[in-house]
Amino acid sequence: MTTPAARLRAHLSKTPLTVMPCCFDGLSAKLIGDAGFPVSFMSGFAVSAARIGAPDTGLISYGEMVDQGRNVCAATSALIIGDGDTGYGNALNVKRTVKGYAQAGFAAVMIEDQLAPKRCGHTKGKLVVSRDEAVDRIKAAVDAREEGSDILILARTDARHGHGLDEALERARAFKEAGADLLFVEAPHDVGEMETICREVPGWHMANLVEGGATPMLPHAELERIGYRLAAYPLTLLSTAIRAMQEALAEMAAGRHPDDALLPFADLRKAVGFDAYYEEESRYADKRD
């Protein structure tokens, strides 16, 4: 059986653009896989919100993220890329993060160059470490991969925010030279910058499409034309779920029941896996009279 990383390499090598709705728990990951999406990304923003009810400002820990990742990877047929933030410390912490994510079942792990505590890439307060330190993080991640942790390394830079596009491009080139498998220049401001990123830095690139964020929300065909290999939608499902829950709570607070917003109970059971469970259970049912 091939590893998740090997399957992701094979998928990316033959697929021009992969659209990734992003997950945050086992159920969202399961729904993504059931809907036919081959790859998803476990969003740190969304996990922090769903697991600890807190913003993506470095509050959630490595242990909480990797534990969430085990459940996510086990719940779905989709290949999962994990948000490894800054690696949770120095170069040796980065290596531990990469090894732990590989053991949890991730196909790839993202390591970024922000200064701890990190921030969501489309919110205020972002700072990055020096280019040398950023490259050392990726070198450590690659070393962990080469030491037996079969996992792809997604290298992210947030340097566009405070240092401009040229510095972000230099960092992406250095990450690629250090051995990163995938590149992610966060928060380009327009189509021209997105085209420059994919043209000037060879490799597989990820676009991060945040509704209301800095990066233009382009059609899939346009992202493919520009040269992106992955299109991540980190907050779409979380935002949809929060809105639906808030609306249901408002209805109940007003003395009404949100009947029209509910799935039929049979569909709910199917979505969480009861039908599949009963089908498998029947293989082992007690057949005595």
Summary of the structure (lengths in Angstrom):
residues: 289
radius of gyration: 20.0
end to end distance: 39.9
largest distance: 75.2
contacts: 963
relative contact order: 0.12
helix: 52%
strand: 14%
